[in-house]
């Protein structure tokens, strides 16, 4: 008999997935780079807990491994690296936005509605076999699109890194909701790639700030003219 029954699984996954979506909205509504990193870390903790619940329910060892990697790499290592970058560059706030916070929140609300519409055809196929995809799949699509929107609407390079990492969290969540995770070798490879990318991007941001005394993408574009 499974340790976690289906009803408890659905309830737990819905709560954790909703928490992941809320953190994405909080990233959009904040100006603090340090808070962005903390939100990403908390989002990754929720994602790790969700993976853990699914691993325990279905006895999937590779999902359990992915959950541990999520805690170690995304919730601890990458935030630690990004905080060190922020301390070194001494830039702690996103002052200027391409799209202001109010409009950004309205757009993200529209993204959630769009994501739900996009997910419906998939849910009609999946619903019979996996009940917990009902809310998780639309949320995973919304988190991916919100991460992309963060990259488009924010000017600081550190914030764009957070947007990219948020997109990856949404992608991982969608994989969990549809297929109960990807093969272990693929998941380990993805986590390794994410860690290396975060290291390179963090170093890149530090070097940009040292050379141009700014990490504002718009300001760096103006250097071409």
N, C-alpha and C positions, 0 to 999 in steps of 0.2 A: 504493500500500500504506500503511495507517495507521501512524503513528509508534508507537502503543501497541497491541499485540494484545489480543484479548478476555480472555485469561487474566491478563495483567498488569493490565488494567483492573479486573477483578473483585477481584484480590488487593489492589491499591492502594486501591480504594474501600472494601473491607471493613475494612482497617486504619484508614483515616482516619475512617470512620463509627464504628467501635468507639472510637476516640480521642475523638470528639465525645461519645459516650455516657458515657465515663469522666469527662470534665470535668464533665458534669451531675451525676454522683454525687459528685465532689469538692466541687462547690458545696454540695450537701446536707450534706456531712460537715464543712464548715469554719465558723469563726466570724468570720473576718477579712473586713471589707468590702473592703479592698485586695486580698486574695487572690481574692475574688469577681470583682473587675474583671479581674485578671490571668487568671483561668480563662476568663472570657468572651472576652477578647482571644485567648487560645490556642485556644479553641473556634472562634472566627471564622477564625483562621489555618488550622486544619484544614479548615474548611468551604470556605475560599478555595482551598486546595490540591486538595480534592476536585473543586470546580468546574473548576479548571484542567485536571485530568486528563481529565475528561469532555469539556471544550472541545477539547483536543488530539486526543483519540480520535475524536470525531465531527465536528470542524471547525466547531463551532457558535460563530459570532462573538458572539452575544448572551450565551452562557454565559461566554465569555472576558471580556466587559465586566462581567458580574455578579461574576466572580472578582476582577477589579481593584477594583471597588466594595466588595466584601467586605473586602479587605485595607485599603483606604483608610478606609472609613467605620466598619466594625465592629471591625477589629483595631487601628486606630490612633486615629481621631478620637474616637469615643464613649468608649473607655477613658480617653483623655486628659482629656476633659470630666468624667467621673465621678470621676477621681482628684483633679481640682481641687476638685470639690464636697466630697469627703471631707476634703481638707486644710482647706477653709474652715469646715466644720461641726465639725471636730476629733472626730469619732466614728469609731472604727476597728474596733470589734468588735460583733458581734451577741451580746449576753449572754443574753437571755431568748428562749426559743422557745415558740411555740404547741404544737409537737410536738417532742419531744427528738430528738437526732441518731440514736440507735439505732433508734427506732421509725420515723423518717423514712426511713432506709436500707432497712428491711424493707418499708415501703410502696412505695418506689421499685423494689425488686426485684419486688414484685407488679405494679407498673405495666409493667415490661418483659415479664413473662409475659402480661399482658392485651393489651399492644400486639402481641405476636406472634400471639395468637389473632385479634385484630381484622384484622390484615394478611393473614392466610391466604387469605380469599376473593379479595382483590385480586391476591395473588401467583399464584393459580391461573390468572388471566386474563393476567397480565403476563409470567409466567415464560418463555413461548415466545419473546417478542419482546425481552426485556431481562433478561439473566441477573443483572446486578448489583443488581437490585431485591430479590433474595431476602433479604438481610440489612439493606439500607439502609432499606427502607420500615418494618419494625418498629422499627428504631432511631429513625427520624425521628418516628414516632408517640410513642415513649417519651420522647424529648427534649421534645416539645411538652407532654406531660402532666406531666413532671417540672418544667418551667418553670412550669406552672400551679400545681403543688404548692408550689413555692418561694414563689410569691405568696401562697398560702393560709397556709403554715406559718411564715413569717418576719414579724417585726414591724417591722423597719427599712424605711423608704421606699426607701432605696438598694438594698436586697436585692430588694425587689419590682420595681424597675426591671430588675435583672439577670434576674429570673424572666421578665419580659415579653420581654426581648431574647432569652433562651434559647428561649422559645416560638417566636419569629420565626425563629430559626436552624433549629429543628425543622421549621417550616413550609416554609422554603426548601429544606431537605434533602429533604422529601417531594416537592416539585415537581421537583427534579432526578431523583429515583429513578423517578417515574412518567412524566413527560412530557419529560425532558431540559431542564427549565427553562421559564419562562413567556416570553411575548413581551417584547422588550427594553424597550419603553415602559412596560410594567407593572412590570418589575424596577427600572428607574430610578426610577419613581414611588414604589415601596415603599421603596427605600433613602433617598430624599429624605424621605419621611414618617417613617422611623425616626430619621433624624438630627434632624429638627425636634422629634420627640417626646422624644428624649433631651435636647435643649437645654431644652425647656420643663419637663420633669420634673426635670432637674437644678436649674434656677432655682427651681422650686416647692419642692423639698426644702430648698434654701438659705433661702428665705423662711420656710418653716415652722419651721426650726431657729432662725432669728433671732427669730421672733415668740414661739414657745412653748418654746424651749430644749430641744427634743427632736425626734427624727424617728421615735419609736416610735408606730406606728399605733394600738396599743391605748391608749396614754396620750392620744392626740388624741381617740379615741372617748369617753373618760371626760369630756372637756370639755363634752359635750352634756348631762351630767347635773348 
